[in-house]
Amino acid sequence: MEQTTDKENLQHQPVKGEQFNRSIGLMSNFALGFTYLSPLTAVYSLFALAVTLAGPPAIWWILIVACGQLLVALVFGEVASQYPITGGLYPWARRLWGKKYAWIAAWIYLWALVVTITSIAEYTATFVASLFHYATSAGNMMLTSVVLLLIMMGVNMSGTKNLARVAKIGFWCEIVSVIALGIYLLIFHRAQPFSVVFDSMGVLSADGNYTTAFMSASLMGLFMFFGFEACGNVAEEVKNPGKKIPVAMILSIVFGAISAVISIMGYLLSSPDLQDIVNGKIADPIPAILNQALGETGATIFIVVAVIAMLSCILSLQAALSRLIFSFSRDNMLPGSEWMSKISKHSVPDNAMMVSCLLPVIICVWVYFQPDSLARITAFAVIGIYISFQMVVLAALRQRLKGWKPAGEWTVGSWGIIVNVLALAYGLCGIWLLAQPAAGESFVDRWTVLVGLAIVIISGLLYMFITKPFGRSNAPENDAIEYARKLNAEQS
């Protein structure tokens, strides 16, 4: 089996003897990113909230955010092609800027991933409870979430091939539960005209302004379109990564947007009680729509498919987080780095994987004692992801202004600087939207996202300056221009 003994090892010297097998092809890499992105999870979790805030036009946030994140993916694609290194954002930030910058970018990303895994596990637990007809009490949700996390950890630790297989299964479950179901609802159960996506149906913000109401619904799109970077997190396990990873990222976003639009259109247009949904009179509209359209048996089948898709999402998230922790540990950046930088006989960073499961389990216990905090920590996860993304985009732009011309096998050529600037502008707008105060009376309720972000950033900076983890590794840093020249010389 092909291993990381080819020229990719010139880009980052792994721990002696610790090498991955290249067993992931384009389809599996795309499936990994797509199931992590998981349109089904975002649509089911935020459909009611978005429609209540902005009416049917909330669907346009899917296309707006998809276009913006596609720009980010093009930047990531060029970076990943030049640096196909396990860990994704951490090694990219290190090679584009430096070790201190990479530390804080990866620290924010790490905790955002931990919280994202917790959120998806908790949302999946509600589906499981519905399937097996038991109460969604705080205790039941915690136990179910922990069991799901442990099962997915076991699958991940069984080997990269099984990860790829389950990702493919999850991909097809997403297709069935999102695209196929959406098309079915549009063809056989349409109760609203297509023009309804331009009708706010009387929704206005507290100040009587629809623009404000529309902007408040952005979370549905912003929550959906991250995950494509997972294609690069497993770079040292991908065959021909310099060409395939950028393509897999782009496919994840394009297919994610198509499937989400079809799904939301299906739910909107097949609902005979759409005005009641917009007015908030139907608290959980998707099950109501499915029971009307599919009957009890059909709705149960949908739940089974949805659970499989969500489990695949958890699996992909765990894989991404474990590779980030492994990459961090390979550069001696964390306590216990030597232990977490080991690779098992199945070519999986088992110890990093156990940590990737344990941290979300701890937060699941915290959610048990604070059951109303799930929506808040989900919002923190999204802004954390966006900030870490934009740190890489900013670092890439900095190198371009210094003369860097990406030298991987995949580039956007002369459009690079324009794409990079637009990607940064989009990302800053997304961060601004996510940082807006939430509804609530207390300071913490209104500013919970920024409070959580401040805690993560301050703790990361304190750890960085007190223990100086960035000084423990001689891995290359800030070498984008130099390394591009080296690659060009080798190719010529």
Secondary structure, DSSP 8 states (H G I E B T S, - for coil): --BS-SGGGGT---STT---B--B-HHHHHHHHHHHH-HHHHHHHHHHHHHHHH-GGGGHHHHHHHHHHHHHHHHHHHHHHH---TTTHHHHHHHHT-HHHHHHHHHHHHHHHHHHHHHHHHHHHHHHHHHHT----HHHHHHHHHHHHHHHHHHHHT-HHHHHHHHHHHHHHHIIIIIIHHHHHHHH---S-GGGGG--TT---TTS-HHHHHHHTTHHHHHHS--TTHHHHTGGGBSSHHHHHHHHHHHHHHHHHHHHHHHHHHHHHT-TTHHHHHTT-SSSHHHHHHHHHHHHHHHHHHHHHHHHHHHHHHHHHHHHHHHHHHHHHHTT-STTHHHHT---TTSS-HHHHHHHHHHHHHHHHHHHHSGGGHHHHHHHHHHHHHHHHHHHHHHHHHHHHTT----SS---GGGHHHHHHHHHHHHHHHHHHHTS--S-SSHHHHHHHHHHHHHHHHHHHHHHHHH-GGGG-----S-HHHHHHHHHHHH-
